[in-house]
Amino acid sequence: MSFSHHPQTPNDYGRTSPDTGVKRSNGPAIAALVLGIVAILLFWTVFGGIVLGLPAVIFGIIGARKARGSRAPHGKMAIIGAVLGALGLIASVVIIAIGASVLDSEEFKNFDDCVQQAGTQSEREACERDFNKNIND
């Protein structure tokens, strides 16, 4: 029984360099995709949308530049990661802006004053009903 040696071939995780035989990868592209997916799933949190979205965009740009000219694989993955990260980032900024405008509104100030002066749970619930009524009108 004889075993033959087969040369290493490229796979989905990297390309084999023709001159050195060393496998190249594109870590920034993979990081961008992972961070972009998590950012889009958690865009409603400051952590998910901003803290993960911004690095996804940065790693996506780095990964796409590295992949340009076939110097590294996963160029499309880098772009998708950057786009998902940007979408998560934008959605988080919009949600924060909406939240800030609600917290700065006259209705919220009235609600806050009402809750501060409420002595019982039923009075706090009445404040909440009034606030919801004012917001929906």
Secondary structure by P-SEA (a helix, b strand, c coil): cbbbbbcccccccccccccccbbbbbaaaaaaaaaaaaaaaaccccccccaaaaaaaaaaaaaaaaacccccccaaaaaaaaaaaaaaaaaaaaaaaaaaaaaacaaaaaaaaaaaacccaaaaaaaaaaaaaaaac
